[in-house]
Amino acid sequence: MDTSAHHPPFDTPFPTGAIPRTRASRPPRTMGALVVTLAALLLAGMIPALAGALLAARALPAGGDLLFYSNRDGNMNLYRADVRTRVQHAVTRHQAEDLAAAWSPDGEQIAFISYRDGNSEVYVMNADGSDVRRMTHNDFNDFGPVWSPDGRLIAFESYRLGYQEIYVLELETGNIRRVNFNGGAYSTKPSWSPDSQHLVFYADDRRDPELYIASMDDMRVRRLTSNRFNDWEPVWSPDGEWIVYYANTAANVDLYAMRAETGDIVRLTYHLSRDWLPTWSPDGRWLVFVSERSGTPALYALDAQCIGSETGCSDSARSLGSVPVATEAAFWSPGGAQVALVSSRDGNLEIYVLDARCIAEARECDSGTTRLTFNPARDRAPVWRP
């Protein structure tokens, strides 16, 4: 069954193909050397690269450890970056593609997918890249690992029965269980409840994508939404009270929140453009999401205290700056001090870090958004080490 019409209309395919590397120049030691270098760069049309280097000299607000994937060495591999020092190094160096990484809750292990055995499988390794272990074994693609908050389970997606479904791997035993959804329909984008007892996801049962919830006790599935519209990519709040998602129940795409206990639904945004890919701050106070209300995809923030309040949210979201983002969700640091994002503002996909203090202080965020990676390749999907 062709499900492409039912997936969110904002997906960007994984980048493929090698991009040539460039060797960084040694910085000039004198003002005269700087002038000569500037003139040479101007003639070579490389001033944008120099501007990026000057931007790199700005201090980032705090430290942290980011994991991401990049094709800077020819094919996709996993890399780590020290946010404070900007030192970056490869975690995997394989001729096959390694990507889509997820940290274990204790920050000691990494789950990822790799094509090193011919097709996409789920692997786990130590944080330094040692002790790589293959966790799934079949002839079909397994992908999208998501670690449970208690660290015992990894949810992933697979085509092993001929259509896209969600499975759960128990790390201690290696046992894999299938989420018991309708045969012949796809299910995708699982999100764990904070207590690791449930998965919420969206699925297409030959109609429109709807939200579902699965219990880890028996893998039985219960439907959460039932309408003639499309409901996509639910994410659980840190306290487990709300499930936020986006849907096209009006003429555009907006954010909605469902109370997990009762199923009551409230609308969060009311804009004529598209709002999607919401992510919670670790303390549950803020929602950051992608919106096209400025003409191009950019980040916006919503004070989550409005959810369920008497006055409601009434689209009180505000812009986090003019940096355009790729169609990927933002990634909060564990303490909520920073937000990592992916942008092609400077010509290719690079990782930036936003000082999240601008959100709580209700001020502009452009001056606190700093570019972290500088290379002609594509850097994607940054995730913070817990």
N, C-alpha and C positions, 0 to 999 in steps of 0.2 A: 504493500500500500504506500502511495506517495504521501508523506506527511508534511512536505515542505510548506504547504499553504497554511499549516496550523502552528508552525513554529513562530516565535516572535520575529517581526520583520526587521530586526535591527542586528542580527547576528553577523559577525565578521569572520570569515573562514580563517583557519590557521594559516599563518604565512608559510610559504614554501620557497625553496631555492636559495642558493648561496649568494651572499653579498660580499664584494671585495672588502678586505680590511685595509685601513690606512695606518701608517706608522706616525705616532705623535712626534712633533718637533721638540727639541730641547728649548726651554724658554730662554729668551734673550737675557743677557747679564747686564747690559747697559742701555741707557736711553737711546744712544746712537744705533745700537743693534736693534732696538725696538722699532725705530723709525724705518730702518732698512727692511726689517721683517714685515712691517705693515704695508710698505710699498709693494713688496714681493707678493704678499697675500692679495692685495687689491688687484694687481695685474693678473693673478691666477684665479681671481673670482672666489677666493676662500675667506672673505671677510665674515660671512655667516658662521663659519667654523670657529673663527677667533672670538666672535661675540659669545658663542656657546662656552668657550673656555673661560672667558671673563666671568660669565654667569656662574661657572662652577666654583669660583673663588668665594662666593657668598657662603656664609655659615648656615648649616642646617640646624633647626631648632633643638634637636635632641638626637640621641643615638638610636640604635636598633639594628636588626639583622633581617634583610629582605632576601627572599628566594624568588627567582624568576626564571623564565626560559628565554633563550636567544639563539639566533642563527649567526652570531658574530664570528664563529669559527667554521662556518660552512653549512652545518646542519644544526637542527635544534638540539641544544643541550641545556642542562640546568646550571644556574649560577647563583652565587650568594654575594651580597653587597653589605659592607659595613656602612651604615647610613652616615655615621659621624665622620669617618675618614674617607669615604667613597672608595675604599679598597674593594675590588671585585675579583672573584676567582671562580673557575669552573668547578662544579661539584661532580658532574659527569662529563666524560670525554669519550663518547661512543660514536661509531660511524652511523649508527641508526638514530632515529629521532627519540629524544627524551623530553617530555613536557608535562604540563598539567599537574604540578606538584601540590602537595598538601602536607603541612606540618602535623605531627602528632601533638596532642594537647600538652605534653611535657616538653616539647621542643627537642627531643632527642632523636627522633626518627622522621623520615620523609617518605610519604607514599607518592608514587608518580606512575605515569604510563610510558611504555617504551615499545618500540618496534624492533628491538634487537633480536628477537626470535622469530621474526617474519610477519607478525601481526601485532596489533595493539594489545598489550597485557598490563596488568597491575603489578608493580614491584614496590618493595619497601627496602630502604637502606638507612644506615646511620646518618646523622646530621653532617658528618664530614665526607660522605660519599662511600664509606667502606661497607662491607658486608651486604652487598646487593642481593636481594632474595626475590625470586619470582613467586607471586602469590596466586596467580590464575593460570590455568592451562587448558586452552581449547583453541579451536580453529577459527573462532570468530572474534571480533574486536571487543575488548573490555576497556573502559575508559571512565574518566571523571571521578576519581576517588575522593571521598569525603569522610574524614575521620570523625567518629562519634566523640562527644565531649568527655566521656569516661575513658577513652583510649582503647576500648576492647574491640570495637567493630569498625569496619570500613565499608561504607555504601559505595557502589559503583554502578555503571550502566553497561549493558552488554547486548549484543545481537545474537547470542548463542542459540536462541530459539527462532531466529529469523526475523525478529522485530525488536525494537529498542525497549528494554525493560530494566528494572532496578533489582540489584542483588545486594546481599549483605554478607560480608566475609567476617567470620569470627577468628581473630588473630591467634588466639591460644591454641585452637584446634585445627585451623585451616578449613573448617566447615563453611560451605557457601549455601545460603538460602535465597530463594527467589521470592520477591514481593508478589503475593498472589493477586495479580491484576488480570483483567479480561484478556484472553488470548487474542492475538491479532491486532492489538492496539499498542501504541507506544507510550511509555512513561519516562519522565526525565526530570532533571534538576532537583534531586533530593536535598532536603534541609533537615538537620537533626533538631529535636527538641532539647532543651538544656539538660534534661535528666537522662537523655539517651534512650528513652523508652519508645519514641515515635519518630517516624519520618513523614514529613509533608512533601508533596511533589505535585507536578501537574501532568496530566495525561489526556490523550485523545482516544476516546472510545468510539471512533467512527463518527463523531459529531464535532463539537467544538472543544478545545482544551478546557478542562475543569480541574479544580484542586481536589486532592485526595490525601488521606492520612493512613499510614500503616502502623500497626502495633508490632513491636519486636517480640511480644510473647508468642503470637501465632502467625504473624505475617499477614493477617487479614486486613483488608482495605475497606475504608469507609469514605464515601464521597462527601466533600465539604461544600461545593458550589454546584448549582444546577441552573443554568441559564443558557440563552442563545448566543452569548458572547464568548470571547476568548479570555481566559484567566491564566496568567503566566508567572512562573518563577517565585514561589512563596519563600519567605525567609522568616524564621522564628525570632521573636524578641529575646534578649538575654534573660529576662525573667520568666519567659514562657507564657506570658499572658496574651500576646498578640502575634498574629501571623500577617505580615505585610506582603502584598503582591501588586502586580499591575494588570490592568484589564482594559479592553476597548468597549466598555459598556455604553459609552457615549460616542460622539462623532470622532473622538480622539482617544488617546491612551492616557489613563490616569492611575494614580496610586490608590489602593484600598487597604483597609486593615480589618481583619476578622478576629473577634475575641475567641481564643482557642477553646474556652470552656463552654460557651453558649452558641457559637457560630454566628453571632451578630456581626454585621458588616457595616463599616462606616467609610465614606469616601474622604480621601485626604487632599487631593489636588483637583483643581477645576480650571485647567488652562486649555486653550485651544491647540497648543502644541502637544508633543508626546513627552510623557514623563515615564521613566522606567528604570530598572536595575537599582532598587533601593538596598541600602546596607545600613545596619544599626551600629551606632557607637557602642563600645563595650559596656558602658553604664546604662544604655537604653534611653538616654536623654535625647539623642539626635538621630535623624534619618538623613543620609546623604544619598542623592540619586542623580541620574543623568536626565537632562531635559534639552529639548530643542527650542525652547521658548526664546532664546536669543538668536536663533537662526541656524546655529551649529550645535552639536552636542556639547554640553558643558555641565559642570557640577552645581547642584543646588542643595540647600540644607533646609530641613523642616524640624521645628521643635516638637519632639514626639509627645510632650506633655499635653498637646492639644487633642491627642487621640483619646476618645471616650469622654472628653470634657463636655460641659454643658454648651459651650459656645462652638465646639468643633474646631476644625482646622481652617476652614474657609480659605484654603490655598495661601497660607501665610509663609510659603517658602521664599527664600532669598538666594541670590546668586553668590557663588563662592569665587567669582573672578572670571576673567576673560579667556583663560587657558582652555582651548577646545580639547575634548577628550575622545579617545577611541571608544567604540561601543563595548566597553568593559566596565564592570562595577568598580567603585572605589574600594580601597582596602584600608581599614582602620588599624593602627598600631595597637598592641595589647592594652596599653594604658590610656588610649584615646588621645594622645598628644599630637599625633600625626596621621595624615591620610596619604596613602600612596595612590597614584593614578597613572594612566598611560595616555600619552598625547603624541600626535604627529605635528605639533605646532612648528617644529624646526625641520620638517621635511620627511622624517621617518619616525617609526614608533619608538619612543623613549619613555623612561620612567621618571616621574617627578614626585616630589614630596611636599605636601602642604602642611604648614603649621596650623593645627586645628584650633589654636587659641582664638583665631579670627572668627570662628563660628560662634563660640560662647560670648565673645565680646562684641558681636554684631558689627564688625568692621570689614573693610575690603580685604581680600585674601591674596590678591596678585603679588604683593610685595613679599608675602611669606611662602610663595610657591617656588621651589627650587628644583632645577633639573639635576637628576642623580646620575644618569648614564649618558655617555657621549661616544657614539660609534655609528657607522653607517648601516648597521644591521637593524633588525627588529627585536626589541626587548618587550616582553609581554608578561601579563598575569603575575604581578608581584604579590607575595604573601609574607606577612610578618611572622617572625619566629616568636612563639609564645614566651 
